[in-house]
Amino acid sequence: MNDTGRRPLVAGNWKMNKTNAEAGDHCARLRHILHEGPHRAEVAVCPPSTSIETAAAALAGSDIWVAAQSVHEAAKGAHTGEISASMIVAAGAVGTIVGHSERRAAGETDAQVAARVRAALDGGLRVILCVGESLEQREAGETESWLTGQLRSALAQVAPEEVGRLAIAYEPIWAIGTGRTASPETAQEACAHVRAVAGERLDPAAVLVLYGGSVTPDNAAELMAQPDVDGALVGGASLDAEGFAEIVRAAG
């Protein structure tokens, strides 16, 4: 746990996992476990769009909030397979992930990420914005320039007063789902850069910067103890309620 005064956020990205029934059972279990012991962190779960309503219902009245995994920039229209901010809100979620590397790899551009950040904020949602570099970019010494470009594009339409509705997740692509985690020193260095670039538009002391990439109960505390790491965006480990709760408690 760092002592910056920023309340940490731990969010679980389920990706394409859990049916409605499984989502309801998982959320009920997570709610029960986290109610049993104190924790300082803010907690969010990010189920598939088909399970947002179920998750929101299971968590109603708790302090765990629900976010979608993506949002489209259009309010409605001929966008097969997509989901709008108003649909997300109507289903019971209060936030969304934007710009996850898996979405970018499938064709989501920097321009779309920026438009989707804006659409989400305009729709009343909180945003978890993802940025991160590939192994090739890191080995070529391009990490900071790549993160700078992603951040300046994505934050171009964000107003300073919206900082409280935004978290930025640094997720090195080479560490997502690979079991290979950035060292605490590497995570700190990148997250400090993310904060500095975000600070061109937003109050850097208020920006929440998360680390994501093979976060587990075993490495979470050391990662989140870094001064510029304000929590975690957790992938596979968030599918187990007990393990995810351990990560939440590791944040303080």
C-alpha positions in Angstrom: 0.0 0.0 0.0 1.3 3.4 -0.9 0.6 6.5 1.3 -0.3 9.1 -1.4 -3.8 9.7 0.0 -5.4 8.5 -3.2 -7.9 5.7 -2.6 -6.8 2.6 -4.5 -9.0 0.9 -7.1 -8.9 -2.8 -7.8 -11.0 -3.8 -10.8 -11.5 -7.3 -12.1 -11.8 -7.8 -15.9 -13.5 -11.1 -16.5 -13.0 -10.9 -20.3 -15.1 -13.6 -22.1 -15.8 -15.7 -19.0 -18.9 -16.5 -16.8 -22.5 -17.1 -17.8 -25.3 -15.1 -16.1 -25.7 -17.8 -13.4 -21.9 -18.0 -12.8 -21.7 -14.2 -12.7 -24.5 -14.0 -10.1 -22.9 -16.7 -7.9 -19.4 -15.1 -8.2 -20.6 -11.6 -7.2 -22.6 -13.0 -4.3 -19.5 -14.8 -3.1 -17.2 -11.9 -3.6 -19.6 -9.6 -1.8 -19.7 -12.0 1.2 -15.9 -12.4 1.4 -15.2 -8.7 1.2 -17.9 -7.9 3.8 -16.1 -10.2 6.3 -12.9 -8.2 6.5 -11.9 -4.6 6.2 -10.2 -3.2 3.1 -9.4 0.3 1.9 -9.6 -0.2 -1.8 -12.5 0.7 -4.1 -13.6 -2.4 -6.0 -15.1 -3.0 -9.4 -16.0 -6.0 -11.5 -16.1 -5.9 -15.3 -18.3 -8.8 -16.6 -19.2 -9.5 -20.2 -22.1 -7.3 -21.4 -24.5 -10.3 -21.1 -23.9 -10.4 -17.4 -23.8 -6.7 -16.4 -27.4 -6.7 -15.2 -27.0 -9.8 -13.2 -23.8 -8.6 -11.6 -25.3 -5.2 -10.8 -28.3 -6.9 -9.1 -26.1 -9.2 -7.1 -24.0 -6.3 -5.9 -26.8 -3.8 -5.3 -26.4 -2.0 -1.9 -22.7 -3.0 -1.7 -19.7 -0.8 -2.3 -18.6 -2.9 -5.3 -19.4 -1.3 -8.6 -19.8 -2.8 -12.1 -18.2 -1.7 -15.3 -18.5 -2.9 -18.9 -15.5 -4.1 -20.8 -16.0 -1.7 -23.8 -18.3 1.0 -25.0 -19.0 2.3 -28.5 -18.7 6.0 -29.3 -22.1 6.2 -31.0 -25.3 6.6 -29.0 -27.2 4.1 -31.2 -27.3 2.8 -34.8 -26.0 0.1 -37.1 -23.1 -1.2 -35.0 -23.6 -4.9 -34.7 -22.2 -6.4 -31.5 -21.5 -3.1 -29.9 -23.0 -1.5 -26.8 -23.6 2.2 -26.0 -23.1 4.2 -22.9 -26.8 4.5 -22.3 -27.2 0.7 -22.6 -24.5 0.2 -20.1 -26.1 2.6 -17.6 -29.5 1.0 -18.1 -28.1 -2.4 -17.4 -26.8 -1.2 -14.0 -23.1 -0.5 -14.6 -21.5 2.8 -13.6 -18.2 2.5 -15.6 -16.5 1.0 -18.5 -13.0 -0.1 -19.7 -11.8 1.7 -22.8 -8.9 0.8 -25.0 -7.9 -2.6 -23.6 -5.0 -4.0 -25.7 -7.1 -6.9 -26.8 -9.6 -4.5 -28.3 -6.8 -2.4 -29.8 -5.3 -5.6 -31.3 -8.7 -6.4 -32.9 -8.7 -3.0 -34.7 -9.7 -0.3 -32.2 -7.7 2.8 -33.1 -6.4 5.7 -31.0 -9.1 7.9 -32.5 -11.8 5.5 -31.5 -10.4 5.2 -28.0 -10.5 9.0 -27.6 -14.1 9.1 -28.9 -15.1 6.3 -26.6 -13.6 7.9 -23.6 -15.6 11.0 -24.4 -18.8 9.1 -25.1 -18.5 7.2 -21.8 -17.9 10.4 -19.8 -20.8 12.2 -21.6 -23.0 9.2 -20.8 -22.3 9.5 -17.1 -19.9 6.6 -16.8 -16.5 6.3 -15.1 -13.7 5.2 -17.3 -10.8 2.8 -16.9 -8.5 3.8 -19.8 -5.9 1.2 -20.8 -2.5 1.9 -22.3 0.6 -0.3 -22.8 3.4 -1.3 -25.0 4.4 -4.5 -26.8 7.5 -6.5 -26.0 9.1 -5.3 -29.3 8.4 -1.7 -28.3 9.9 -2.1 -24.9 13.0 -3.8 -26.2 13.4 -1.0 -28.8 13.3 1.6 -26.0 10.0 3.0 -27.3 7.9 2.5 -24.1 7.7 6.1 -23.0 7.1 7.5 -26.5 4.4 4.9 -27.2 2.6 5.6 -23.8 2.9 9.3 -24.4 1.2 9.0 -27.8 -1.6 6.8 -26.5 -2.3 9.1 -23.5 -2.2 12.4 -25.4 -4.7 11.0 -27.9 -7.0 9.4 -25.4 -7.1 12.4 -23.0 -7.4 15.1 -25.6 -11.1 15.7 -25.0 -11.1 15.1 -21.2 -11.6 18.2 -19.1 -9.5 18.7 -15.9 -12.6 18.6 -13.7 -13.4 15.0 -14.9 -10.2 13.6 -13.3 -12.3 12.0 -10.5 -14.2 9.8 -13.1 -11.1 8.5 -14.7 -8.5 5.8 -13.9 -5.6 4.9 -16.2 -4.4 1.3 -16.3 -0.9 0.7 -17.5 -0.9 -2.8 -18.9 2.3 -3.9 -20.7 1.0 -6.2 -23.5 3.8 -8.6 -22.9 2.5 -9.3 -19.4 -1.2 -9.8 -20.1 -2.2 -13.4 -19.6 1.4 -14.6 -20.0 2.3 -15.1 -16.3 5.1 -12.7 -16.9 4.7 -9.7 -14.7 6.6 -6.4 -14.8 8.9 -6.0 -11.8 7.7 -3.5 -9.2 10.5 -1.2 -10.4 9.4 -1.4 -14.0 5.8 -0.9 -13.1 6.7 2.1 -11.0 8.8 3.7 -13.8 6.0 3.3 -16.4 3.2 4.4 -14.0 5.2 7.5 -13.0 5.5 8.3 -16.7 1.8 7.7 -17.2 1.0 10.1 -14.4 3.4 12.8 -15.8 1.8 12.7 -19.2 -1.7 12.7 -17.9 -0.6 15.6 -15.7 -0.3 17.7 -18.9 -4.2 17.9 -18.8 -5.2 16.7 -15.4 -4.1 17.2 -11.8 -1.4 14.5 -11.5 -1.9 14.2 -7.7 -5.5 13.2 -8.4 -5.0 10.8 -11.3 -5.5 7.1 -10.4 -2.9 5.0 -12.2 -3.4 1.2 -12.0 -1.1 -1.6 -13.0 -2.4 -4.6 -15.0 -0.7 -7.6 -16.4 -0.7 -11.0 -14.6 -1.5 -9.5 -11.2 -1.9 -12.3 -8.6 -2.4 -12.5 -4.9 1.4 -13.3 -4.7 2.6 -10.2 -6.4 -0.2 -7.6 -5.8 1.1 -6.1 -2.5 4.6 -5.4 -3.8 3.2 -3.9 -7.1 0.7 -1.7 -5.3 3.2 -0.5 -2.7 4.9 1.6 -5.4 4.2 5.3 -5.1 2.7 5.8 -8.5 0.6 2.5 -8.5 -2.8 3.2 -7.1 -4.4 -0.2 -7.6 -4.7 -2.9 -10.2 -6.7 -4.0 -13.2 -6.8 -7.8 -12.7 -7.5 -10.3 -15.4 -7.4 -14.1 -14.8 -7.0 -13.8 -11.1 -10.3 -11.9 -10.8 -12.2 -15.0 -11.9 -11.7 -16.6 -8.4 -13.5 -14.7 -5.7 -11.1 -15.7 -2.9 -8.0 -14.8 -4.9 -9.4 -11.5 -6.1 -10.4 -10.6 -2.5 -6.8 -11.2 -1.5 -5.6 -8.7 -4.1 -8.2 -6.2 -2.9 -6.9 -6.5 0.6 -3.3 -6.2 -0.6 -4.2 -2.7 -1.7 -4.7 -1.6 1.9 
